C-alpha cells in the first residue's frame, strides 16, 4: 500500500480524521511497512508497544486473555491510543492464515502531531467523544 492510500485510510479513522491532509500524508510517509507470516506475533497483550498499526493486507486474529475475540481485515487498526498514553497492549494480535501486511506509526513519527496545537485540539475532541460514549454505554 502506497503512502497516499495509507493517508486516505487514516482519514477514515476518527482520531486522525481532524488532521490536515498534509499531516496525514506526512504520517503515512513516516509509517513503517511490515509483513508478518501466518501466525506471527504482531502485538502481545501486556507488553509495551506504543505504535499505531494499520492492517493493509490480509487478516489478523485478536486474542484477549487467550480467548479469540475478533478477526481484523485490511483497513482495521489498533494501538491508536498507545500513540498517546504508551500503556501496555490490551490484546495479542497474530497474523492471519495468509499473513498480514501493516503500516505502523511509531510515537517518534507521531510526535510532531502532538507539538501542533491545532492537531491536539482535534485529538482531544475525539478522545472526549470516545470517553462520553463509554460513559453512556456503562450507564446502560
C-alpha positions in Angstrom: 0.0 0.0 0.0 1.4 3.4 -1.0 1.6 6.5 1.2 -1.3 8.1 -0.4 -3.5 5.1 0.2 -2.4 5.0 3.8 -3.2 8.7 4.2 -6.7 8.0 2.9 -7.2 5.2 5.3 -6.0 7.4 8.2 -8.7 10.0 7.2 -11.3 7.3 7.8 -10.2 6.8 11.4 -11.8 9.2 13.9 -8.5 10.0 15.7 -6.8 11.1 12.5 -9.8 12.5 10.6 -9.4 16.0 12.0 -5.8 16.3 11.0 -4.9 18.2 7.8 -4.4 16.2 4.6 -0.7 17.3 4.7 -0.3 16.0 8.3 -1.9 12.6 7.4 0.3 12.4 4.3 3.4 13.1 6.5 2.3 10.3 8.9 1.8 7.9 6.0 5.3 8.7 4.7 6.8 8.1 8.1 4.9 4.8 8.6 7.0 1.6 8.6 5.6 -1.1 6.3 6.0 -4.7 7.5 4.8 -8.1 6.5 4.1 -10.9 9.0 3.9 -14.6 8.1 0.8 -16.6 9.1 0.6 -16.9 12.9 3.4 -14.4 13.6 3.0 -12.2 16.6 2.1 -8.6 15.8 1.4 -7.4 19.3 1.4 -9.2 22.6 -1.1 -8.5 25.5 0.7 -6.8 28.4 3.8 -5.9 26.5 4.8 -2.3 25.9 4.0 -1.1 22.5 3.2 2.4 21.5 2.9 2.1 17.8 -0.3 2.5 15.8 -0.8 -0.4 13.4 -3.0 -0.2 10.3 -3.7 -3.5 8.6 -3.0 -3.0 4.9 -3.3 -6.6 3.6 -4.6 -9.9 4.9 -6.1 -10.5 8.2 -5.1 -10.6 11.9 -6.6 -12.5 14.8 -7.2 -10.8 18.1 -7.0 -12.6 21.5 -7.7 -11.3 24.9 -6.5 -13.4 27.8 -6.0 -16.3 25.4 -9.6 -16.2 24.1 -10.1 -15.3 20.4 -12.2 -12.2 20.1 -12.1 -11.0 16.6 -10.5 -11.2 13.1 -9.3 -7.9 11.7 -9.0 -7.3 7.9 -7.5 -4.6 5.7 -8.4 -1.2 6.9 -8.7 -2.2 10.6 -6.3 -0.8 13.1 -5.1 -1.0 16.6 -2.9 1.0 19.0 -4.1 4.4 18.2 -4.4 5.3 21.9 -1.0 3.8 22.6 0.5 6.6 20.5 -0.6 9.0 23.2 -0.5 7.1 26.5 2.1 4.4 25.8 0.3 1.9 28.0 0.8 -1.9 27.6 -1.1 -3.7 24.9 -4.6 -4.9 25.8 -4.7 -7.8 23.3 -2.5 -10.2 21.5 -2.7 -9.9 17.7 -1.3 -12.5 15.3 -1.1 -12.6 11.6 -3.9 -14.4 9.9 -3.7 -17.6 7.8 -2.5 -15.8 4.7 -0.1 -13.4 6.5 -0.6 -9.7 7.3 0.7 -6.5 5.9 0.8 -3.5 8.1 1.8 0.2 8.2 3.0 1.1 11.7 3.3 4.7 13.0 5.7 5.0 15.9 5.5 7.5 18.7 8.6 9.2 17.3 6.8 9.6 13.9 3.7 10.9 15.7 5.5 13.3 18.0 5.3 16.3 15.6 1.5 16.0 15.6 1.5 16.4 19.4 3.6 19.5 19.0 0.9 21.1 16.8 -1.8 22.9 19.0 -4.5 22.7 16.3 -3.9 19.0 15.8 -4.0 18.5 19.6 -7.4 20.2 19.8 -8.8 17.8 17.3 -7.3 14.8 19.1 -8.7 16.0 22.4 -12.2 16.4 20.9 -12.1 12.8 19.6 -10.9 11.4 22.8 -13.6 13.3 24.8 -16.2 11.9 22.4 -14.9 8.4 23.0 -15.0 8.9 26.7 -18.6 10.2 26.6 -19.6 7.3 24.5 -18.0 4.9 27.0 -19.7 6.6 29.9 -23.1 6.4 28.2 -22.5 2.7 27.4 -21.6 2.0 31.1 -24.8 3.6 32.3 -26.9 1.4 30.0 
